[in-house]
Amino acid sequence: MATEACAVCDTDVRIAGGIGDLWSFAFESTQGMTLELVDGSEFFLCFDCMERLPGDAEPTAADVERLQAEDGEAAVEKPADGEAAVEKPADDDATVEEPPDAPTE
C-alpha cells in the first residue's frame, strides 16, 4: 500500500494499486489525488481537503495556502495521533488534582 501526505492537512492518504496491493489483496480505493491548478501549481490533496476548495472559481495555489493556514491554526489545538487530549487549566493559579491512588493488593 502506498501513501502520500496531503498538502493541506498532512494526513497520510492511501493510494490504491501497485505491487503492495497485489500481495496484500487490499481492495480499498484511493483517498486523494494530485491536482494541477489553473496557475500551474500542483498539490496532492485528500478528498476532504479538495471539498474545502472554493467551488465558485478555479482554485489556485493561494486557495491551497489559505487552507494550509486554516488547518495549521486548528492543528495547534488538536493533539497528535495517539496522544490523549489534555485539558489545560483556565488560568495559571488553578491547581491540578492528582488522580486517587489505585488500591494495592
DAHU-V736605 format. One record per residue. RES is the residue in one small letter. SS is DSSP state (alpha for helix, beta for strand, coil for the rest). OMEGA is omega as a letter, one per 20 degrees, with the letter a starting at -180 (none if undefined). Layout:
BEGIN
res=RES ss=SS omega=OMEGA
res=RES ss=SS omega=OMEGA
END
This chain:
BEGIN
res=m ss=coil omega=r
res=a ss=beta omega=r
res=t ss=beta omega=r
res=e ss=beta omega=a
res=a ss=beta omega=r
res=c ss=coil omega=a
res=a ss=coil omega=a
res=v ss=coil omega=a
res=c ss=coil omega=r
res=d ss=coil omega=r
res=t ss=coil omega=r
res=d ss=beta omega=a
res=v ss=beta omega=a
res=r ss=beta omega=r
res=i ss=beta omega=a
res=a ss=coil omega=r
res=g ss=coil omega=r
res=g ss=coil omega=a
res=i ss=alpha omega=r
res=g ss=alpha omega=r
res=d ss=alpha omega=r
res=l ss=alpha omega=a
res=w ss=alpha omega=a
res=s ss=alpha omega=a
res=f ss=coil omega=r
res=a ss=coil omega=a
res=f ss=coil omega=r
res=e ss=coil omega=a
res=s ss=coil omega=r
res=t ss=coil omega=a
res=q ss=coil omega=r
res=g ss=beta omega=r
res=m ss=beta omega=r
res=t ss=beta omega=r
res=l ss=beta omega=r
res=e ss=beta omega=a
res=l ss=coil omega=a
res=v ss=coil omega=r
res=d ss=coil omega=r
res=g ss=coil omega=r
res=s ss=coil omega=r
res=e ss=beta omega=r
res=f ss=beta omega=r
res=f ss=beta omega=a
res=l ss=beta omega=r
res=c ss=beta omega=a
res=f ss=alpha omega=r
res=d ss=alpha omega=r
res=c ss=alpha omega=r
res=m ss=alpha omega=r
res=e ss=alpha omega=r
res=r ss=coil omega=r
res=l ss=coil omega=a
res=p ss=coil omega=a
res=g ss=coil omega=a
res=d ss=coil omega=r
res=a ss=coil omega=r
res=e ss=coil omega=r
res=p ss=coil omega=r
res=t ss=coil omega=r
res=a ss=alpha omega=r
res=a ss=alpha omega=r
res=d ss=alpha omega=r
res=v ss=alpha omega=r
res=e ss=alpha omega=r
res=r ss=alpha omega=r
res=l ss=alpha omega=r
res=q ss=alpha omega=r
res=a ss=alpha omega=r
res=e ss=alpha omega=a
res=d ss=alpha omega=r
res=g ss=alpha omega=r
res=e ss=alpha omega=r
res=a ss=alpha omega=a
res=a ss=alpha omega=r
res=v ss=alpha omega=a
res=e ss=alpha omega=a
res=k ss=coil omega=r
res=p ss=coil omega=r
res=a ss=coil omega=r
res=d ss=coil omega=r
res=g ss=coil omega=r
res=e ss=coil omega=r
res=a ss=coil omega=r
res=a ss=coil omega=a
res=v ss=coil omega=r
res=e ss=coil omega=r
res=k ss=coil omega=r
res=p ss=coil omega=a
res=a ss=coil omega=r
res=d ss=coil omega=a
res=d ss=coil omega=a
res=d ss=coil omega=a
res=a ss=coil omega=r
res=t ss=coil omega=r
res=v ss=coil omega=a
res=e ss=coil omega=r
res=e ss=coil omega=r
res=p ss=coil omega=r
res=p ss=coil omega=r
res=d ss=coil omega=r
res=a ss=coil omega=r
res=p ss=coil omega=r
res=t ss=coil omega=a
res=e ss=coil omega=none
END
